[in-house]
Amino acid sequence: MRTRLKILLILTALLLGWPQTILRLESLIAPDFQPVALVAYSALLGLCLVGMFSAAFIPVAAVRWGFALFISIAGILVETYQSSVEDHMPYDAFISMINASGSLHEAWGQYAGSIVIGGVQALLLLLGIGLSTHRAGRAHSKKLIAAPLLILLVLAGILFIRGGDGARGLPPGYTGAAYSLLYGYERSTDVVAPRGPVRLPLVRPLNGDGDIVLLVDESISGQYLDINSDRGIYSGLKAPGKGVAVHNFGLAVSIAHCSAAVNYTLRHGGTRDDYVRINGTMPSIWSYARKAGLETVYIDVPRTDRIFNNMMDEAEAKGIDRWLQFDDVPIQRRDHAAADALAGLLNDRKRQFIYVQKIGAHFPIHDKYPDAYMRYRPALPRGQFLNISDTGDRTGFSGSRESWVRYRNAYRNTLLWNVGAFFDRLLGEADLADSTIIYLADHGQNLHERGGTGVVTHCSPDPKPEEGLVPLVVLQSADPARRSGGIDWDAAAAQGRNRTSHFQVFPTLLELMGYDPQAVQAIYGSDLRRVDETAPFAFNYQFNARLGRPPSWKTIDLDQIVWPPEGDFAPVSAARGGQAAAAPPPSRARAATGTK
């Protein structure tokens, strides 16, 4: 009876993770039959099943329960991810979840359903393997102990050879356990030098007495804004009013198409060719700012209770003098609370480096804007996500073509509020004297403008080019006598329009702080004042490339990108904040001549 119960529990646990197995089999059978791959996958799946069932009958209780606990806990991560995104969990996503462990306190509110599925599966597997059969040990007990462990090592070895790939459709417990072994191997064999001190020479305070601000928005596609299209959504930047000069670099390419990778690199200066070493061992932007005599301020809008975000840790946080969050502010109002806080810092006459992490337009966008800003309809239903800043859970969103029309309209409404109204508020309150604000987004969005179905907007394993297209704008005082010296931003924006990348931001910030430009660029590459003709217009979609595997780059041809469909909504008023849909601006080649 106990044996039957154990088998039933294991089979039930496996059935909960069966959808990915079915999808894997379907991909190998249709539309193109792949017999060799099908045989290889079937053999690997069979090995994993043999490993689980043989582990259930290990007579040594401590070994049996230890193995059961290991693969059960590892499987929770995999099954939670796969239930949330309805797709296979690759190794780099496993690494991303480990890096995002500082946000675990919010996980239940955002992924409760997926966590329950993963937890139930883990509990069934734990009991199915761990429970005793009350049978005495036999001569073949050593073989039973060896079998599941050897199979796990074989799977981990295959994944190692393939750079982390190859676990699609396998049982979540074995996949998570193999990923854990690979992660442990990397942590134990990587040679990570201690983060070094600032060694670059300071030559002059380029930015005078003003502030330096890096304003990082979330999930903003550059092609949706009016600064890049005559019929784009109101941004508050096209004609900001008296006292503000806006230098528009047009469409820029992001570092990657996931928030953590981008923000971590923006804070540490990783280059296209050397981001792993630089991000891991060189000084942070906070250290450079402090060395240059600036107070460091971090305005963290999405998170509360001093929880780390985007791969920040305690060691990095020690470089921050003031860390501002908005624990008691409703999510819909937080970007505007950040505008007030930033305006106050710009007006306080202290020299500061300020890094602002906005909420922007990350999913869910159903409730990111007030009712008065619902100018594009039909939009997504409201009221379900008022207390969630960002999530990967797509519950209630089908991903059909019709639902994407509603999504794009809700996205437009969100831009009106969290970009357009945000900048109206900020620039109406702030004095930009001697200060420089660099505004960009962490990554763009694939809002399925091509008409396809699905639920993923970014971080996809096979990304669309729009996932890496972001706005990039520099703001200063319109009075030349009150601007920081050293950079002709009009010339820089004309030269770099539709040709710049995130990688040029970090060296620009250091030069604004007063570090020697030649020394800066020798380590960190070109700044925003010049275009690196040798750098491809491409973003990294394999940022967490592991085990010697090189990163993968997605090249963007601006003549081939898709612009927001005009047929999503009925025409709306052309009054402020109510523009019609976006239309394509000049191609990259034309824009590079300086045409605005």
C-alpha positions, 0 to 999 in steps of 0.5 A: 500500500505504501509503495502504491501511494508513493508512486501515485504521489510522484505521478501526480507531481509529474502531471502538474508539470506535464504541459511543458513536456507536451509542448516539447513533444509537439515542437519535435513532431510538428510542423517539422518532424525531428526524429534524432532530437525526439529520440534524444529528448525521450531518452533524457526524459526517461532517465529523469523518470528513472532517477525519480522512481529509483530515488523513492526506493533508496533504503537509507532514509537520510539519503532518500529524504535529502534527495527528495528535499533537494529536487523538491525545493529546486523544482519550486523555482522552475514550476513557479516560473513556468506557470507564470510565463507559460513557457520553459525556464532557461538557465539564464532565467534561473540565474535571474530569479536567484539575483532577484531574491531580494524581492521575495517578500513581494512574490506571494502577492504577485505570483500566488497562484504559480507559487501554489502550483509549484509548492503543491508539486514540490510537496507531492514529490517530497512525500512521494520520494521521501516516505518509507516503504518499511522494507528492509535494506537489500544488496542493491541499495548502493545501486539505488543510491547511485542511480538518481545522483548519477542521472542528475550529474549526467543531466548537469553535464549535458547542460554544461556542454550546451551552455545551460540549454537542453532542459526544455520539457524535463521534470521541473525537479530535475531541471531545477536540481541540475541548474542548481549544480551548474550555479554552484559550480560557477560560484565555486570556480569563478575568480571574482576579484574584490571590487576596486577603488576609484582610480580615474583622475579628476580634472575639473568639475565639468558640471559646475554646481548643479546636479547630475540625474540619471532618470531611468523609466520602465518599459517605455518604447521610444517609438510610442512618444511624440518626440520620435513621431509627429503623432506619438503619445504626449511626453511632456518633452516635445515642447516643455515650456520656458526655461527647459532645453530638450536634446533628443537623441531619438531611438536608442538601443538598450543594453539588454531587454530585461530590467535587472541586466540594464540597471545593473550595467548602468550602475557599474559601467559594463561595456559591450565587450567586457560587461561581466568583469567590469560589472563585477569588479569595477567601482559603482557609479555611487563610488565615482560620484562620492569621489567627485564630491557629490552626495549620492541619492537613489530614488527607488519608486517600484520597491518599498521597505528598503528591499533591493531591486535589480541586482543591488546588494548591501555592499553597493547600497553602502555607497548611497547617502540617501535612499528614497522610497514611497512606502505609503504612496499608492502605486498609481501616484508613485512616479509623481511623488518621485517627480516632487522629490526630484524637483526638491533635490534639484532646487536645494542648491546641493551638488548631487548625483541622483539615480531615479528608478521609475515605475513607468509602464511595466505590466500590469498597466491596467491601473497605472493611470487615473480614470481621467487619463483613459483617452484611448479605448478600448483598454484593459479592464481596471481595478485588479492591479491597483497595488502591484507595481510590476509582475510577470503574472499574466492572469486574466490576459489572454494574449489574443489579437483583440486583447493586445489592442486593449493592451496597447491603448492602456499602454498609451494611457499609461504613457500619458500619465507616467511620462507626459504628466510626470514631466509636466509636473517635474519641469513645472517645479524644478530649476535646472540651473547647472543641472543635467538630466539624462532620461531613458528607459531600461528597455522597450516593449513588444506589444505584438504590433505585428498581430501575433498572439502571446503574453510576453512583452520583453525578456523573451528568448527570441526577442523582437527588435522593439524590445530593445528600442528606448527613448534617450533625452538630455535636459538642461536649462534653456539659458546658456549662462546657467548650463553646465559647460563642456558638452554641446548637447545640440551637436551631440544629439544631432550627430547621435540621433537614432544611433546611440546606446545605453553603453554610452551613458556611464562614461558620459556621467563620469565626464559630467562628474569631472573625470578625465574623458580620455581615461574614462573612455579608455575603460568604458568606451565612447560617450554620448558626444560621439558615435562609435561607428564600430559598435552595432546597433544591437542589444544583448538578449543572452546577458546571463550567458554562462559556462563559457557561452558567448552573449547573443546580440539582436541587431536592430534595423530601424527601417524594419521595426513596426510602429504602433498601429493606427487602427487600435482606437477611434481618433481622439482630440489633438489637445495636449495629452491627446495625440493620435497614434504614432507614425514612423519618423525618418529612417535611421540613415536619414535621422543620422544627418541631424534631421529632427 
